[in-house]
Amino acid sequence: MSKENTQTPSSINQISDYNSDTLGDPNCPYCHGLGYVRQDLPINHPDFGKLQICSCRENQITTQVKEHLYKLSHLEELSHLTFENFNPRGRFGILPRQADSLEQAYNQAQHFSRTLTGWLVLQGNYGCGKTHLAAAVANFAVSIGIPTLFITVPDLLDILRFAYNDPDATFERRFEDIRSSELLIIDDFGTQNATTWAQEKLFQIINYRYINHLPLLITTNLTDQDIDERIRSRLRDPDIVTRVTITAPDFRNPTGDMGYQDISAMDVSHHLNFSNFSLRETEKIPKSDLQSLKKAFEGSVAFSEKPVGWIVILGDHATGKTHLAAAIANAQIDNDYPPIFITAIDLLDHLRATFNPNSTITLDRQFEKVRKARLLILDDLRTQAASPWAREKLYQLFDHRYMAELNTVITSSDSLEEMDPRLRSRILDKRLCKIFGITVPSYTG
């Protein structure tokens, strides 16, 4: 530092905005208590003549910045959420694939907090740890002095709405502060009231940060299909966005979710597996009938080990069809994409329930979830007595899965002749489908 370039009494008047609270150490040999200095630089240097904060004030400035950012980001009540007290593998009892997804999110959040480049999107159900990780990123960034805004979408929209009546801040100023903050973290994206105005403002904020390559972290429980198409296209850009889906259950009830799809019936069928399936060899049943049961069993085991195409199991009631279908599902439950196991009647009820005005899910979203499932196991299919609407939905479901060659298991007590002819024509495609007919009598005799 050059003594000639430190502030003189005459130049103090030029920074009248600084009061006694901003002064430095009176005994500082560089600023002599002023708190600011000018560096001894060549006249052509870009920082020539600019005031710099003196080193004696660094701790004070750091503290002030941290307090200001915590108030701006509403992080006071979340200051305890850090990387240090986050369990990367979740609580005891969750499935390995659930723990893996949580650990991946933890690692990506840590990496993002240290680099602050690109975007990070954390998707998952309520209570899976998204907000903890987002707050941990914010707390880390604030601790090193990064201007950070951590906010939920409803609060963000409220700040913008209230700016219209705020005499101390214009709407434009508030909007600019949000969209151009050095680090923006939007928590619980999707809980907002999706008015046209709200959608437009969210798009403008996200699009601005996309164009200017500003770091952004978003947490949401929405699927891609539920996000505005313009925003969704930006969230899918692999060059800038890292996406992690957390499949871990609610940490408040880790053993209450075993990783099944929310409409799946696996919670009542988890005990049905191949090891407790009876081939009924001790019963007085014709050999040909026992052979049909054995073939269905062996075909189901082979399919569970390597699901490819369709498998259809036909037979009378209580002959083991559901047991075999559930055993296939249970053998696949540890995969990254757990199967959907559901009866045809329950599936149609779930679809009808979306017509309720109070439903939180649309028909399209519910139907799409089933139609595109990696493995769909539909138990007790009966099309003969179904209503025209139900028959049409089932046809749309199977037609899509047939064209996309998605792995599917069907059980039915109907014969092929009794099925909807459109579905029957697809089942009879030997290239894609294997049919097993169980001819043993009912277990109940």
Protein Blocks (a to p, Z undefined) as FASTA:
>chain_A
ZZklpccfklmmmmmmbcfklpccfklcklnonopacddddfklmkgoiacddfklmmmm
mmmmmmmmmmmnopmmmmmpcfklpcfkopehiafklmmmmmmmmmmmmmmmmnogajdd
deddehilpmmmmmmmmmmmmmnopacddddfklmmmmmmmmmmmmkbcfklmmmmmmmg
fbdcdehihjaccdfklmmmmmmmmmmmmmnopacddddfbdfklpcfklmmmmmmmklp
ccdddfbdcfklmmlpgoiafkbcklmmmmpcfklpcehlmbccdfklmmmmmmmmmmmm
mmmmmgghjaddeddehiopmmmmmmmmmmmmmpmbdcddddfklmmmmmmmmmpmkbcb
dfklmmmmmmmgfbdcdehiafklpcfklmmmmmmmmmmmmmnopacddddfbdfklpcf
klmmmmmmmklpccdddfbdcfkZZ
